[in-house]
Amino acid sequence: MNTLRIKKPVILEKVKVIKRIELTSDLWIMWLERPEEFTFKPGKYCTIGLEGIERAYSIASAPHEEFIELFLERIPKPQGMLTPLLWELAVGDSVSIRPRSKGVFTLDPSLPNQLFIGTVTGVAPYVSFIRDYLHHRRDGLKFHILMGASYCDEFVYDRELLALSRQHPGLVTFIPTVSRPVAERNSAWTGETGRVNLLVEDYVNKLGFKPEDTLIYACGHPDMIEDVKVKVTPRGFNVKHERFWK
């Protein structure tokens, strides 16, 4: 006898914008109320919506923090449907949120070297990983963060990550790189240059990383992720990835 299963409708909760900071003309951080029953592991995402449009965004905050912190990029229409609406929100406005976090892009502590590669908003899950790791005073891992952006003002979490690299030199290494070094917005830049995926092999070789002691993560633009996989998987490295589609 077949039993017909009727799916229960998902009850969406409304949460308010607690705070927002605009960082460039299209990047901002937004903090949302956290529903009482909402739980997540570092690296997971939440699904929020407005005017019937929903999208998933990686959570930058750690599970012990009071609010849900999101690092967002405004993508113009027609490619972007929700972020132009979210950009217009003010403190006190509301969005819908699905009751459960989702995603499998979580920290795997099985290998000591954790190489995080990302582009712009792809830093969000890495920030959550590190905040949570430090909060629980764990040890045994070393986090290497290679972040790429077109312009140096898009690194956003650079101050936090650089401060952590000074406070915990045996735990955190942060290397940002800009892909448009001659642009006016990068006139004061003195760091690494070039697309982040082009630095990966040199960095792996320089530090002597091996597949048996290093796990590689890639988060952000799909083309970057594919190029990283092409470069390192033939050498035996495993790559966990999270693609950000427009």
Secondary structure, 3 states (H helix, E strand, C coil): CCCCCCCCCCCCEEEEEEEEEECCCCEEEEEECCCCCCCCCCCCEEEEEECCEEEEEECCCCCCCCCEEEEEECCCCCCCCCHHHHHCCCCCCEEEECCCCECCCCCCCCCCEEEEEEEHHHHHHHHHHHHHHHHCCCCCCEEEEEEEECCHHHCCCHHHHHHHHHHCCCCEEEEEEECCCCCHHHCCCCCEECCHHHCHHHHHHHHCCCCCCEEEEEEECHHHHHHHHHHHHHHCCCEEEEECCC
